Amino acid sequence: MASTTSDSTTHPDCILGIDLGTTNSLVAICDERGPRIIPDDSGHRMLPSVVRFGPGGEIESVGDEARQQAVQYAERTVHSAKRLVGRSLRDCADDLRYLGYQVVEGANQTARIQLAGDTVVTPQEVSAVVLRTLRDRAVAALGYPVSKAVVTVPAYFDDAQRQATRDAGRLAGLDVVRIVNEPTAAALAYGIGMTGGEPQTVAVFDLGGGTFDISILRVIPKSEDEGQDDDDSTGFFQVLSTAGDTHLGGDDVDRLLMDLFQGEINEALGRTITFPAETRQALRLLAESAKIRLSSESETTVSLVIDSGEEAPHQYVRTVTRAQLNDLMADWITRALTACRRALRDADMAPADIDRVIMVGGSTRIPLVRERVGEFFACEPYTALDPDEVVALGAALQASIMSGLTRDMLLMDVIPLSLGIETAGGAVAKLIFRNTSVPARATEMFSTNVDGQTSIRITILQGEREMAADCRSLGEFHLRGVPPMPAGIPQVEVEFLVDANGILNVSAIEKRSGKRAGIQVVPNYGLTREEVDRIEAEAFSNARDDMERHRIVDLIANSRLDLKWIRERLEKMGDLLDDSYRSELEAIAAKLDACAVQAETDWRSVDANRFHTLKEELDRASVRMHEISIADSLRKG
Ligand code: AMP
């Protein structure tokens, strides 16, 4: 099984970051832009940690294909090797009933995998196949050989499990230069421990498909951490406690939904039928996809044709709401929170002692999970990075720290570029200005410019220019469910909050209706120091033009609101206005309208001062109309 490589031409600086997961694995690298996942040729970022061996013990397939055909070749397909790695057969007895293959005892009581055809492989050998596949993927993408990696393991892994993971690396032709705890990698990916600042206590909540881990970390920033050599170090990460459940995850939710569907099908058929393997597999996929859709939708419809053995197949159709799924998941989430309580107790802490919560694992996309975890720890969990990728990204960051590459990276102690939102006409309203030190907070009120708007899009921008198109978009969200109101009436308060780790939380609340929405982003991801310098220089050379354009765009938006209001009044007030006053107003309005139309077509052809004067002229002229309107309403009572 062992493979050797000749790495004499290895790129000296490159160290891979690898998340070797129970279900899926990922590889990442880090350059001055920050860490990024390396996908395979087809764009797949995750590699299922599944290997199928041939009848003679040869490797037949790895990853997606091996997983898809796992039911068909159950006795030759190895998944979840991580559950066995570095453990004795006795230690992993509890796990055996979840595995489709046979596990036997090898030398030193270690667990080994017995496959059909009398092939016996060690869990390390299986992990090595996964690691080698990831290394080959990286080599193909980078175009030069790579022989070093940082590999992550759960915080609770003992020495034997860590050593076995190193052995797997060696078998794959990789020098595992460091083993990093998964929660530590997740924290690093969010910039925690990368710069100075106060010590922080961090909870890493990792809920995947089949496992749940909660880890409590104490992070002492580098500057305050004396006694460490700092050529390749971050802050100091101490694992205060870990807890969890090795058999709790999204798969349980799939089973709960499956049981619900199955029960209803039986009820409809009036008898209990035993579903064949293919129907059970179809029901499982149906349940998982419904669960995933309900993370972004409030209800979804499932449908399946069941061949019940009777003449006509049974068509099962059902709508599932998010509220129904939430009810089904109540006990399941309670189990995870009970483990959180245990971890806190072991660390001698209360939820209020936790400064940050980091979400890891695909099941943390479930809104109820985010909500309940946020409530439990009384803080907004970190969700900005993909929860499936955050550990690999952190491993790549650790790798780049070790190879000295982070020196060129942008680390967060001040906000390098201004942050704001897009406003009417594509202009930018900046809420936090560059060089503000973190943490930072700003709020501003906005409104709508269209009548009856019930959904308001908020686009988060980064940069120094005045127009959205010249800035970097960091993300967007919609504030939905706003009751229809005339333009300019809704009061939308937008809050920007950048915490000490540089993570930006944007929230918007419509004050009249109380509707609220938000987003979390990591502003510095993908940004280099050179880019920051270039953006600043560009803003400087375009400053005059940009200011003029911003002014004109604002004038267009404000003139449109004024013109709309005046036209509505002119129509309503009929003969309350004398003809000459009416004509005077109409003439000024027509001039302003023409100027706005011209500015919309070509802003450069309009003189902003003249535009401003016209708008002021209309404002002054309409004062009388306003007064007549008030007097009329008073008279009518
Ligand atoms: P992991 O083991 O971290 O790869 O997580 C896999 C689990 O996350 C599986 O149970 C998936 O069904 C679940 N998952 C992935 N995406 C979503 C989503 N958008 N909503 C709910 N569960 C998800």
Boltz pocket constraint, residues with backbone or C-beta under 6 A from the ligand:
constraints:
  - pocket:
      binder: B
      contacts: [[A, 23], [A, 24], [A, 207], [A, 208], [A, 209], [A, 210], [A, 249], [A, 250], [A, 251], [A, 288], [A, 291], [A, 292], [A, 293], [A, 295], [A, 360], [A, 361], [A, 362], [A, 363], [A, 364], [A, 365], [A, 366], [A, 387], [A, 388]]
      max_distance: 6.0
